[in-house]
Amino acid sequence: MGGDFRQEVVGHSSDLAAGRKLDLPDADVTFFPQLFGPEDSDRLQSELNERVAWRQETLETERGEIPIPRLTAWYGDPDRSYSYSGITMKPERWTEPLLEIKARIEEVSATTFNSVLINLYRDGRDGVGWHSDDEPELGEHPVIGSVSFGGVRNFLLRHKKKKHEGHRLRAELQLSHGSFLLMRGETQRIWMHQIPKTDEHVDPRINLTFRQIS
């Protein structure tokens, strides 16, 4: 656990399609455990898996180019390119499944998104390390709408400064099939997050992080 203080994210709602605010300091995070029902989630996962223009991006390291541990794609409005970790992505055109998902999360979040980064985690060997979605083109207070379809993966959050009894404060929750995680306000400036790799068997997972690129 890296010496961090782990805080369980607690909360309850009898309506899985309802969102609940997470009890995190200096953050504005709302979790919808099942915004999309099982049938819609299965259908959308299948459509995305078949229709998304997946790419295997690489990173430049001292050891040369290495593939990032997941497949990615970038979709959005024209001219809404996105750069991270030395990778620049130009948008593919919106598809019907993406517009369907976009409309649903815009309805519950009262936010308009103009682009989306899509990640395919093929198994437990795929993941993403600690980072914040705080690139300049996302604005001063980025709004990130994260939708998950497929295998359940752990999602970790870590405060950049705050500690508890000398250890970095962090929290953990499971991103379930059809779930929606909305992060806004100061969250990206003050917190980091990751999807850790695991040796356990996990089913493939598609994650879509919708954004507003200026």
N, C-alpha and C positions, 0 to 999 in steps of 0.2 A: 504493500500500500504506500510505499515511499515516504513513511513518516507523517502522512497527512492525517488530520482528524476527519473521520468519515461521519457525515450527518445523513441519516436516513431521511428521504423526502417523504413526508406523511401527508395524508389527506384522504378524503373519502367522498364519493358521489355515487348515488344509486343509479344515476343516468350516465352511462359510459360515454355518451355523445356530448356530455356537459364538460366544460373545462373547470379546472381547479388551479388556483394560484399556488405556486410552490413557496414554502416558507424559507426564503433565502434572503439574507441581508444584501443590500446594494444591488438588487436584481429585480427584474420584472419578467417572470417566466410563468406561463400558463400551460398546463398539460391537459390534452383531451385524449384519454386512453383509447377511445374507439370512435373517432369522428366519422370514419367510413365503416359501414357494416361489413360483415364477413363476405357476403357475395360480391359486393362492389370492390372490396379490397382484393379478393382473388382475381376478379376480372381485370382490374386496373394493373395489378402486378404482371399478369400475363401479357397484356397489351404493351406495357412499357418494356418488358423484357424483349419482346419481339420487334418493337418499332423504334426504340431509341437508338441513335447513332453512337454506339459506345466507342470510346477511345482508350487506348493504353498510353497514358502520359508518362514521361520520364523526368527524373530530377538529376541535375548536374551535381556530382559530389567529388570529393578528392579521389575516390576510386573509379571515377568515370560516371557514365549515365546508368541509373538504376530505375527500374519500373516502380511507380507508386503502387502500393498494395491495394488496389481497387481499380475498377473501370469507371470512367467519368463521361459526362456529356454536358453541354451548355446550350440552353434554349432561351429565347427571349425576343423582345422587340428588336427591330433593326438597329444596328449601331450600338447595341448595349454589350460591348465586349467586357471581359472580366479577366483580371490578372491576379495570380497568387503563386507564391513560391517559385517565381521565375517562369510560370506558365501563363500564356495569354490565350484565351479562348474566345472565338467569335461565335455569335449565336446561330443556332439552327432555328428554323421556323417552328412556331408553336404547332402542336398536334392536337387532335380532338381530346385524347385522354388527358393531356397536360392542361388544356383549357378547362376541362371538367373539374380537375383537382383544384386548379387556381380559383375558379369561381366559388367553390365550396369553402375554401379557407379564407377568401376575401370576405365572404358573408359573415363568418363568425369572428374575424379579427378586425373588421372595419378598416382594412388596409388594402391598398392597391399594389400589387407586385408586377414588375415588368421583366423578370428574368428568373431562371432557376438553374442551380447546379445539381446534377443528378449523379449519384454514386451507386455503383453495384458492388456490394460486398459478397463475393462469391462463396466464401466459407470463413472459418475462424481465423485463417491466416491473413485475411484482409482487415484493415482497420485504418484509423487516422489518429495521429498523435495530438498532443496538447496544442491548442491554437485558439485564437479569437477571430471571429469574422468581422474585422475592423479595417479592411482596406479603405483607402480614401474615397473611392467611388461609391461606397455604401453610405456615406454621410456621417454626421457627428454622432447620431444615435441610431444605429442600424436596427431595422426590424427584420428578423429572420423567422420564416415560417417553415418548419421542418416536418415533413410527412414521411412515414415509414410503412413499407409493405414487405411482408415476408418474415424471415426468421427474427426472433426477438434478440436484441443486442443490448448490452449494458451501455448506458450513457453517463459519463462522469463529468462533473463540474468542479472546478477548483478556483477558489478566490485568489486573486493575485497578491493580496497583502494580508488580509485578516487571518488571524490564527486563534486557535483554542488550545490553551495549556501548552503553548509553544509549537504546536503543529498547524500546518496550513489547513484552513477550513475547506472541506469539499463535500459534495453530495452525489448521490447516485440514484438513477431510476432506470427502469426497463422500457425501451421503446417497442411497443407491441404492434402487431399487424393492424394497420388502419389507424394508427395514432397520429396525433398532430401536436407538435411542441412549438409554442410561440414565444420567442425571446425578443424583448425590446427594451427601451430606456437605456440605463447604464450597464446593462448586462455584458455586452461585448467589451466595454472599456475596463470593467472591473473583474470579470470572470473569464476563465478559459474552459474549454471542453474537449472531450476526446471519445472515440470509440475504440477501446483497447482490443488487441488481438487476443485470441483464446485458443487453447488446445482442445477445448470441448467441441463436440459436433454442433454446428449451427447451420440452419437452412440459409440459402441465399437471401439477401435482403437488399431492397432498393430504397434508397433514401433521397428525397427531394428537398433541397433547401431553397425556398423561394426568397427573392430579394428585391429591393428597389435600387436600381443602379442610376445614378445621376448623370 
